[in-house]
Amino acid sequence: MTLRPCLTCGEPCAGPRCTDHTLDPKAPAAQRGYDAAWQRLSKRARRLQPFCLDCGATEDLQADHLPQAWARKAAGKPLRLADVEVVCAPCNRARGAARGPLATRGNAPGGPPAHPGPRQSLRLTSEAR
């Protein structure tokens, strides 16, 4: 592999930035709560609903956990199909951005926010613009 200079400091590195200047280092999925049970639930949900709930896309599908899912997991309860919705990756990212950085994994101040429901509040209306 060819080393390239870090975009921030110029030190040789394999990616765009060295480890000191990586913008968003993420822990592995298993450490973030996506264990084998989550993988099975996600696969089952995507098999039962092979389209995005928000836009209808059929590719790049993901199981999006609803905010109460992490509260259930923190309470030691298993996640259920009712705790996830199948959406495509772009819709999942939009949902996460709309919820904010603290609204996942059950650690939002005051508890998890209410889920906006399918096809609601994730797209700006002409009044909100």
C-alpha positions in Angstrom: 0.0 0.0 0.0 1.3 3.4 -0.9 1.5 5.9 1.9 0.1 9.4 1.3 0.7 12.6 3.3 -1.9 13.4 6.0 -4.2 16.2 4.9 -3.6 18.0 8.2 0.0 17.5 9.2 1.7 15.9 6.2 2.9 12.8 8.0 2.9 9.6 5.8 -0.3 7.5 6.4 -2.4 4.9 4.7 -5.6 7.0 4.6 -6.4 10.6 4.1 -5.4 11.5 7.7 -3.0 10.1 10.3 -4.4 8.5 13.5 -3.8 11.8 15.4 -6.0 13.7 12.9 -8.7 11.2 12.1 -12.0 13.1 12.3 -14.4 10.4 13.3 -12.8 7.3 14.8 -15.5 4.7 15.4 -15.3 1.7 17.6 -16.1 -1.6 16.0 -19.8 -2.4 15.4 -19.9 -5.0 18.2 -18.6 -2.5 20.7 -21.3 0.0 19.6 -24.1 -2.4 20.4 -24.5 -4.2 17.1 -23.9 -7.7 18.3 -24.9 -11.1 16.7 -28.5 -10.7 17.9 -28.7 -7.3 16.2 -27.2 -8.8 13.0 -29.9 -11.6 13.0 -32.7 -9.1 13.7 -31.5 -6.8 11.0 -31.3 -9.6 8.4 -34.7 -10.9 9.3 -36.3 -7.4 9.1 -34.7 -6.8 5.7 -35.9 -10.2 4.5 -39.5 -9.6 5.6 -39.6 -6.0 4.2 -37.4 -5.7 1.1 -37.9 -2.0 0.5 -37.2 1.3 2.3 -40.1 2.5 4.4 -39.4 6.2 3.6 -38.6 6.2 -0.1 -39.3 2.7 -1.4 -35.8 1.9 -2.5 -34.8 -1.7 -2.8 -31.0 -1.5 -2.6 -28.6 -0.7 0.3 -31.2 -1.5 2.9 -30.5 -1.3 6.6 -32.5 -1.9 9.8 -32.8 1.4 11.6 -33.3 1.0 15.4 -36.0 3.2 16.8 -34.9 5.3 19.8 -36.7 3.1 22.3 -34.7 0.1 21.0 -31.6 1.1 22.9 -33.6 1.7 26.0 -34.8 -1.9 25.8 -31.3 -3.1 25.3 -30.0 -1.1 28.2 -32.8 -2.6 30.4 -31.6 -6.1 29.4 -34.6 -6.8 27.2 -34.1 -8.3 23.7 -34.7 -6.2 20.6 -37.8 -7.0 18.6 -38.9 -6.5 15.0 -41.2 -3.7 16.4 -38.0 -1.9 17.5 -36.6 -1.5 14.0 -37.7 -0.2 10.6 -36.1 -1.0 7.3 -34.8 2.0 5.4 -32.1 2.6 2.8 -28.7 4.0 3.8 -29.4 7.6 2.7 -32.7 7.6 4.6 -31.1 6.0 7.7 -28.4 8.8 7.7 -31.1 11.5 7.4 -33.0 9.9 10.3 -29.9 9.9 12.5 -29.1 13.5 11.6 -32.7 14.5 12.4 -32.5 12.8 15.8 -29.3 14.4 16.8 -26.1 12.9 18.3 -27.5 12.0 21.7 -30.8 10.4 20.6 -29.4 6.9 20.2 -28.4 4.1 22.5 -30.8 5.3 25.2 -28.6 8.1 26.4 -30.5 11.1 25.3 -31.2 13.6 28.1 -34.7 12.9 29.4 -35.0 9.6 27.7 -35.3 8.7 24.0 -37.4 11.1 21.9 -40.6 10.0 20.3 -40.2 8.5 16.9 -41.6 10.8 14.1 -43.2 7.8 12.3 -42.9 6.8 8.7 -42.8 9.5 6.1 -43.0 12.3 8.5 -40.8 15.2 9.7 -37.6 14.0 8.0 -38.2 16.1 4.9 -38.6 19.9 5.1 -41.9 21.2 4.0 -42.3 24.4 2.1 -43.5 26.1 5.3 -40.3 25.0 7.2 -37.9 26.3 4.6 
